[in-house]
């Protein structure tokens, strides 16, 4: 029985428990619902929860613990010469055993017996069944694969029996607890509250885990490269070393990457914020309902386009257009038709990224401006202000905290963009202020440092975590500043 089938059976038991619990509550009420503490649906939900929740918890624990126990048991049976090898070699051997185990389940009894007698035939037998293994297996691997299949089958059988018994037992126990004054509603709402707390904790713990992992690896990086050389270095030259090769010293200066990140993000915001904000003002204050119902969905389509598509658009259309138009302008001015705007440049990446960010600013700002109370508008218009004066002096200041949040979200999105920068701005880590030249960002280098044949413990790879924690700190500072602005203006309008 597969896990999905087991879950379906457990859900069916829970549904039956819900119906049985509701009917029992109705029977005990005798047509007088006031005699029961809770409504019949709460009693049914109580039975369903006690049948499904303990069974699901047991299943989750079993799925996590059983493979670890079985794998440890199989590894303990390895021959002494295999145990003497490194953990990586043992992992490769165990991976081959798992492949053999999958293939053994596809063989007939006669073929399995033939494979046990002659291990050299196993690879051909599995190949005929569409199961490929890396090499010729050794004798101990076939025995270990059979043991692995046997232990897995036994574990699955015990798991199915245990989960079904817990589901049925929980439903029966909850069914017997149903009584006229039993507080089923309180019990059900307590479970719902606990599930909400768990869901919130998962989000918080995930954030904490991400930060802790980055900090741990960044600490390893700073143990090899001084922090002042990273944060104040002006040269980015990691000098890649292949896996297993002698480590080579490199220069890991953050300044070129940080400057490129902020520069490209700034150019993108110059395009996105005015256009998005003006579009939001038009749609919320001037556009008719018919025009709004058409233009807003069309504008939000931009947010659904993959960033790689924007990157190709920049690479094949915007970049060449800016390069060619610059050569024409330069030729008309000086007679020399050489271009002064590179196809891959800060301007190209910022322009295309700004187009991508327009829906974020527009949609969020539109919702925020629309949420400003109508009474503020009517009061301003009633005092003789024009519509434009009302928007400038009443609506926008009242919506400013939310607009700041929208701009912050847009800035965070711009800082974290990768694909557009790779294709539109290049990968050159440079310190320069010319928007017509290529630059790169922190995110691009994070990707490049974590790809390729590199030692994961080398500074060339660990620097990606230092870059990641730097981006996190920048985003945190943006959030703190935005919170300050929001609180400042909220106090003025409350």
N, C-alpha and C positions, 0 to 999 in steps of 0.2 A: 504494500500500500504506500503510495507516494505521499509526500507532505501535503500537497494541495488536496488530495482526496481525503486525507485525515482532517484537514481544516474544514472541508465541506461537510463531513460527517459531524464534526463538532458543532458547526453552525446549525445543522439540522436538529441536533439534540437541543441546542439553545432555543431554537424556534419552537420546538415541541414543548420545552419547559415553559416558555412564555405563554403559550396557549393554555397549558395545563394550570399554571399558576393563576392566570386571569380567571379561568372558569372556576377554580376552587374558591377564589375570593368572592366571585359572584354567588356561588352556592352558599358560602358562609354568611354573606350579607342577607340572603333571603329576600331580595328585592328592596332592602332598606340600606342604601349606600351610606347613610349617615352613621350606621352602626360600625362601619369600618374606618380605621384610622386613615387609610390612603385609598386612592382610586384603584380599581382592579388592574389597570395597566402597570402601576408601580409594583404590584405583587408579581405580575408576569415578568417584568423587567428584572426584579430581584432574582427570580429563579433562573432567567436566562444568563444573567451576569455570573451567578455562582456555577453555572454549568460551563460557560465559555472561558471566563477569565482564568481560573486556576489551571484549566487544561492548556490554554494558550501559554501561560507562564511556564508550565512544565515542559511543553514542546520547545519553547525557546531555549530553556536551560539545556535540554537534551541535545538540541541541534548544535549548541556551542561546546558542551562538555564531551559528548560521545566521540566526535572525531579526534579530539585531542588525546583522549584516553586510548583509543584504538591505535592511533598513529604511534603513540609512545610504546604501546605493547609490541607493535610490529618492529619498531626500531630496536627494541631490547633484544630481539631474536636475531639481529644481524650477526654474521660471523665476526670473529675478533679482528681480522684484518680490515674489515669494512669499518668497524667501530673506531679503529685507529686512524682513519682518514679524517679530513677536515669536515666541518659541518656542511660546507657547500657541497662537497663530494657525496656525503651521506644524503643530502637533500636531492641531488640528482638521481641517486640510486632509488630513493623512495618514490620520486616522480615516475621513474621507469616501472617500479612495482605497481603503482596506481594504474599506469597505462596497461600493463599486463593483466591486472585484475579486471579492468573494463573489457579487455579483449576476451578473457576467459569466460565471462558471462555470455558472450556471443557465440562461443563454441559449443558443439554438441558434446555429449559425454564421451563418445569414442575419440573425438579430436582432442579433448582435454586430457584423456588418458595417454594418447600418443605424445602430446606435448610434454607430459611429465616424464615419459620414458626417454624422449629425445628432445631436449630443450632447443636444439638447432632448428627443429621444424616449426617451432611456435611462431616465429616471425612470418613465415610463409602462410601458415594457417590463418593468422590474424589479418595479414594483408588480403587474403581472399575474402574475408568478411568486412573489409573496409576499415580495419583498425590498424593504424601504423604505430610502430614503436621505434625508438631512436637507434637501437642496435640489437645484437644478439644477446638474449638474456642468459644469466647464469642460473645454476640449479637452485640456489637459495632464493632467487627472485621468484621463481615459479611457486615454491612452497610458501613464501611470504605473501604472494598474490592470492593463493587459495585461502590462507589464513585471514587475509584482509577481507575477502568476500564473505567468508564464514562469520567473522566478527560483525561485519556490517549487517548481514542478514539477521543475525541474532539480536543486534542492537535495534534494528528497525522493528522486529517483531515485538520485543519488549516495550519499545516506545509506543507503538500503536495500542498495545493492551493497556499500558499505564495511562495514556492520555484518554482513552475511551472510558476506562474505569473512573478516572477523576472527573470527567465530564458528567457521566451518569450519576456518580456518587454525589457530586456537588448539586446537581439538579434535584436529586431525591432529598438531600438534607434541606435545601432551601424550600422545597415543596412542603416538607413536614413543619417548617417554622411558620408557615402562613397561619395567622390567627386574626380575629377581628381587631385587636388592639396592637397588632404588630406594626412597628413603624417602618414600613417598607419604603415610603417616600424618602425618609431621612437616610436610610441605607443606600438607596440608589443615587441620591444626590451627593452623598459622600464619595461614592465611587467616581461619579462624573467630575467632582471637584479634584479628586486625586489624579484623574487622567489629565485634566487641564494643567495641573501643577507639573506633572511629568512631561507634558508636551513643552511647557515653557522652560523647564529645566534642560531638556534636550537641546533647545536652541542656545541657551546660555552656556551649557557645558561644551557644546560644539565650538563656540567662539573661544572659550577658555582653552580647549584642546588645541585649536589652531595656533593661538598665541604661544602656548607652552611649547609646542613642537618647533615653531619658528625660533623662539628664544633659545631653546636647547641647541639647535644646530647653529644658530648665529653665534652662540657662546663658543662652540668648537672652532668656528671660523676666526673669531677674534683672539682665540688662543694661539693662532698661527700668524695672523696678520694684525698688527697694531691698529687699534681703533682710530687713532688720529690719522694714520695713513689712508684709511678707508673713507672717513667722513670729510677729510680736507684734501685728499689727493686730487690732482687735476689731470691725471693720465689713466686711461682705462686700457690695460694691456694684460689680460689674464694669462696669455701664453699657454694655451691648452696643452695638457699632457695626456697621452693615451693611457688607457687602463693598463697597469703593470709597468709602465715606463717610469723612469726616474723623474721625480717631481721637479718642476722648474719654477723658479721664482717669477712672479708676475707683479704688475701694478694694478691695484684695484681701487682707483680713485672714483669716488661717488659723484663728484662735482659735475663732470660732463653729462652723466646720465640724469642727474637731478635737474640740471639746467634744461636739458632737452625735454624732460617730462613737463616741467612747468611752462616752458616756452610754447610747446605744441598745444598743451591744454589751454593756455591763455589765448592763443590765436583761435582755437576752436570755440572758446567762450565768447570771443568778440563777434563771431558769426551767429552762434546759437542763441545767446541771451537776448539781444535786441529783437531779432526776428521772431523768436518764440514768444517773447513777452508781448510784442505788438500784435502778434496773431491771437494771443489769448485775450487781449483787451478788445480786439475787434469782435471775436466770436462771443464774448460774454456781454459786451455793452452795445455793440452796433449791429451785429448781424441778426437777420430775422431767424425765426425758428427753422424755416425751411433751409436757408443757407447754412445754418449751424449744423443741421442734421446731415448735410452732405459734406461740408468741408472738414469737420472735426474727424470723422472716420477716415477720410482720405489722408489727412495729415498724420494720423496715428499709424497709418500703414507703414510709414518710414521706420517706426520703432520695431516693426516685425521683420525687417530685412536683415539677414545675417551680416555681420560685420565683414566677413570675407568678401561679400558681394560689393560692399563699399570700397574695400581694398582694391578689388579688380577695377572698379569704376575709376578710382583715383589713378591706378597704374596705366590704364589703357585710354582714358578720356581726359580727366582733369589735368594730370601731369603733362602729357604731350601738348594739350591746348595752351597751358600757361607757358610752356617752353617755347612753342611756336609764336605765340602772340608777343612774348618778350623779344624774340629775335626780330619780329617785324617792327616793333616800336624802336628798338635799338638801331635797326637799319634806317628807318625814316629819320631818326635824330642824328645819326653819325655816319651813315653810309656803310657801317659794318654790321652785317646781319648775324652776328654771333648772339646767342641767347644769354641773358643775364639771370634767368630763372631756371633752375634745374628741374628736370621732370620729377625727381624725388627731392622734396624740399619741405621745410617747415610749413610754408604757405599751403602746399598741396595737401599735406596731412591735416593741418588745422582746418582748411576749408571743408574737406570731405567729412571730417569728424564733426564739425559744426553742423553740417546738414543732418548727420545722424542724430545729433543731440537736440535738434529743434523740437521733435515731438515730446521729449521729456520736459522741457521748459514750458512748452505751450499747453500740453494737456494738464499738467499739475497746476500751473498758474491759472488756467481757465477754471478749474474746479475750485481753487482757492478764492478767486475774485467773485465767482458766482455765489460762494457761501457768505459773502459780506451781507449783513442784514439789509433788506430793502428799505428799512426805515431811515438808514443813513443817507441813502441816495435821495429819497423823497424829501427829507429835511433840507438837504443842500439845495435841491432844485426849488423847493418852496421858498427859500431865502433869496432866490434870484440868481443863483449860480448857473452857469451853462453846463452842458453835459461834459465837455472837456475839463472844465474847472472842477466839477464833481469828481471826475476820475482821478485827476492829479492831486487834489487836496483832501479827498475823503476816502475814495475806494482804495486807491493804491496804498496810502499809509495804513489803512485798516488791515489790508491783506499782506502787508510787508513781511510779517513773521513767516507766513506760509510761503511767500515767494522766495524768501531767503533760504528756506528749507529746500525748495525746488531747485534753486541755483546750486546749493550745496550738493544735492544728489547728482545734478548734471556735472559738477566739477569732479566728483568722485568717479563718475562714469568715464569722464575724459582722462583722468589720471590712470585708470586701470585698463584703457584700451591697448590692444596689442596688434591685431592683424592689420588694421588700417595703417599703423605706423610702420610696420615691416614693409608693406608694399608701397607706401606713399612717401615715407621719409627716410627709408634706408636703415642701415644698422651701424652707421659710423658714429662713434662716440667722440664728439668734438665740442669744444668751447668756442662759440661764436654767436653773434647776435644778428647775423644776416638771415632774414626769413626766407631768402631765395636759395639757401644752401641746405643740404641734408643734415639731419641730426637723428638721434635715437633716444629711446626712453628706458626707464628702469624695467618696465614689464617685458620689453623685447629682450633685454639681456638676461632676465630671469629664465625665459624660455630657452635662449641659446645656451645658457650655462647648464641647464638640466637635460640637454639632449646631446647625443653623441656617445662615443666610447670613452667614458671618463670614470675614474675612481670616485665613488660617491663620498668618500671621506677626504678628498683632496680640496684644497682651498678654491680651486677653479669651480667646484660644484657647490661647496658650502657657502660661497659668496651669494648664491641665489637667495638663501634664507636671510642673510643680512640685508639684501635689497628688499625682500618682502617685509621684514619688520620695519624698515625705513618707510615704506609706503603706508604701512598700518599707522605709524606715528603721525605721518602727514595727514592722513584721513581723520585721525582722532583729533588733531589740532583744529582742522576745519569744522568738525562737529562741535567742539567746545566753543569756538568763536561764533558759530551760527546760533548755538543755544544762548549765548550772551546777547546777541542781537534780538533774538525772539523775545527773551524776557524783558529787555529794555523797552521795546515798543509795545509789548503786551501791557506793561504797567501804565503806559500813557493812554491806552484805550480801554482800560477796565475801570 
